[in-house]
Each structure stands twice: as structure tokens, then as C-alpha cells.
Amino acid sequence: MPWRSDGNELAALKLRYRWLILLLLAAGLTVFESLLPSFGPWFKPGLANIVTLIALALLGARAAFTLALARVVIGSFFLGTLFTPTMVVSATAALVAAGTMVVLWRANIGLSLVGISLAAAIAHMVTQFMVVEWWIVQQPALFYLLPPLLLLAALTGWINGTLAQYVTRRLESCGYGNYSAPYRKSL
Amino acid sequence: MNWRGTGADRWLLGLVLLLIVAGWWFSPQLLAGTPKSVEIFHGNREVASYPWPQKGSGVTTIRIPGDIGVSVIALSAQGVRVVDAPCRGKYCVRSGMHRRAGEMIVCLPNRVTVRITGVRRVGGIDALAQ
């Protein structure tokens, strides 16, 4: 498991089961999102990133990383894209997005989950394009599509960040932040 | 729900939007290759070829006889365009100035094609279909 127990087994168990709940939620959102009508090629609202953000805020960096990777694997299992290029593209992009979140979260420069989500959405989109261009399409003309899609990514990133912030606040006010607070620092 | 974010969030949003607009504005220059020459075809026969004009050189007017009449093509450092065509639709005229390597002007009824050659860093719109 991605975090230390620090001798407190019950607290560690609670963290693990929370992580699992978030993972199932994220995987479910990944599948749900693929059923939505597409806004354009390679464009999805990125709802699962909301859960990655919540995991980052409540459980810490490692939990967010492992959650991002695990939800792509589980999600692509259900979507039938397991071990296909599609999965590699989304896994790379999800990891880079999670990395961006972690770096900005730790940098502590006054960004809330809204700004962190925005940056992650942009990083996700750019990574997707780079992986697809280098590995699959190999046509720089692809990048003509990038600016309009980045605009959409900025919009959905902002919305997702607001939702993540809202859910995180609610969970914290219900006491879900309490157990993780000392762990957040150690992670 | 707080949709407005913190001050830093809004700064980041502004920066991101600025970069997107700049990228949008400059992507044609960043992605397009430099034109080298202009080739003009009637059907599949090349009838004329001109090196891409240097900056400051004047406008070269080229008259190309095609199937139904004469296509008039103007070539300058700013680009190449069809000034007049004998066809009814005049899509080639209306498509305006072309200046990127790989671009093409086609007058279908007259079977005249103008092609800009050069270092093609980027395929056309058909890149995905290639």
C-alpha cells in the first residue's frame, strides 16, 4: 500500500479503505464518461480527475498517483482498451496530470484545488497530444487542434477543480479530513 | 460552491488563456514550412514552375490556358493566388492568397492546379487520413 501505517493500524486501514472507495468512484467515472456524447476528438470532461484531486487533498501525493494509474487500468479493463495504445496514452496523461497536481500542491503558492485542477487539465491535454503525435500519428499538423482543445480543457479543469474543492470541504467538515491530516504531512 | 477560486488561481487562468491565445495565433507560423517554389499544372502536365519570390520583388502575373479558358495567377512574396478564372464558381479565386508549403489551389473546371512546394514540416488537413 502506498502509505506508511506509523504504527496506527486502524488509521492506516481507514485510509486504505477510503482510497479504495475513491478508486472505485474514479474507475466508475472513467467508464461513465466514455458513454457520454463526445465533445470532439480526444476530448472528455475528465471527471475522474476530480477524484484524483480529492485523493490528493485528503490522502496525499502517493495515494493520488496510485489512484490515477489504477483507475486507468481498471477503467480500460471495462472499456476494452486494456494494453492498447489508448490505454498507454491515457495512463501517461493521467500520471503527468497527477504529477502536476502533486508538484503544485506541495509548492504551496496559494493555488486552491481549482488552480491545481486547471493546470492538471492543461498538462493532461498537452501530454496526450505529445504522446499521440510522437508515437501514433507522427504529423505535427495535429498540433493545430491543440489550442481550441486547451481552451475546453481550461474550462473543464476549472469546473472540475471547483467540484473537487466543494466535495473535499464537505468531506473535511464531516470529519473525513481528520484522520488523514497527520498523514498528509508524512506522505 | 466557490467558482471564483483564489487570487493565484485566477492569475494562473489568465496566464494559461494568454498562452493558449498566443499559441493559437502563432501555430501557423510555427507549424508551416517555408515555401520554395510554385508549380502550375494543367491536368497532370506541369506547365510552369517559379522559384518563390524574394521579399520586395513585384507581382508576377501568369496566364495559364486550361480546358475552358485562361486562369490568371498572381505570384508575389506575399503569396500566390488566382486572380481570374474562366469558370462559374470561382472557388479558386475566392480561396484567396496561399503562402504555406504544401498548399494547393485547384480550378477544377479548367483543370489548372497551383502547388506550393517546400520543406513540408506539416501535412495538410488530411494529415489524419494519411
HADDOCK unambig.tbl for C-alpha pairs under 7 A between the chains (distance, minus, plus):
assign (segid A and resid 110 and name CA) (segid B and resid 8 and name CA) 5.62 0.50 0.50
assign (segid A and resid 111 and name CA) (segid B and resid 6 and name CA) 6.57 0.50 0.50
assign (segid A and resid 111 and name CA) (segid B and resid 8 and name CA) 5.30 0.50 0.50
assign (segid A and resid 111 and name CA) (segid B and resid 9 and name CA) 5.37 0.50 0.50
assign (segid A and resid 112 and name CA) (segid B and resid 5 and name CA) 6.71 0.50 0.50
assign (segid A and resid 112 and name CA) (segid B and resid 6 and name CA) 6.34 0.50 0.50
assign (segid A and resid 112 and name CA) (segid B and resid 9 and name CA) 6.66 0.50 0.50
assign (segid A and resid 114 and name CA) (segid B and resid 5 and name CA) 5.86 0.50 0.50
assign (segid A and resid 114 and name CA) (segid B and resid 9 and name CA) 6.51 0.50 0.50
assign (segid A and resid 115 and name CA) (segid B and resid 9 and name CA) 4.32 0.50 0.50
assign (segid A and resid 115 and name CA) (segid B and resid 12 and name CA) 6.67 0.50 0.50
assign (segid A and resid 139 and name CA) (segid B and resid 122 and name CA) 6.46 0.50 0.50
assign (segid A and resid 139 and name CA) (segid B and resid 123 and name CA) 6.88 0.50 0.50
assign (segid A and resid 139 and name CA) (segid B and resid 127 and name CA) 6.37 0.50 0.50
assign (segid A and resid 140 and name CA) (segid B and resid 31 and name CA) 6.88 0.50 0.50
assign (segid A and resid 140 and name CA) (segid B and resid 122 and name CA) 5.64 0.50 0.50
assign (segid A and resid 141 and name CA) (segid B and resid 31 and name CA) 6.98 0.50 0.50
assign (segid A and resid 141 and name CA) (segid B and resid 122 and name CA) 5.30 0.50 0.50
assign (segid A and resid 141 and name CA) (segid B and resid 123 and name CA) 6.14 0.50 0.50
assign (segid A and resid 141 and name CA) (segid B and resid 127 and name CA) 6.51 0.50 0.50
assign (segid A and resid 144 and name CA) (segid B and resid 27 and name CA) 6.62 0.50 0.50
assign (segid A and resid 147 and name CA) (segid B and resid 20 and name CA) 5.53 0.50 0.50
assign (segid A and resid 147 and name CA) (segid B and resid 23 and name CA) 6.50 0.50 0.50
assign (segid A and resid 147 and name CA) (segid B and resid 24 and name CA) 5.39 0.50 0.50
assign (segid A and resid 150 and name CA) (segid B and resid 20 and name CA) 6.90 0.50 0.50
assign (segid A and resid 162 and name CA) (segid B and resid 2 and name CA) 6.56 0.50 0.50
assign (segid A and resid 162 and name CA) (segid B and resid 3 and name CA) 5.80 0.50 0.50
assign (segid A and resid 166 and name CA) (segid B and resid 1 and name CA) 6.03 0.50 0.50
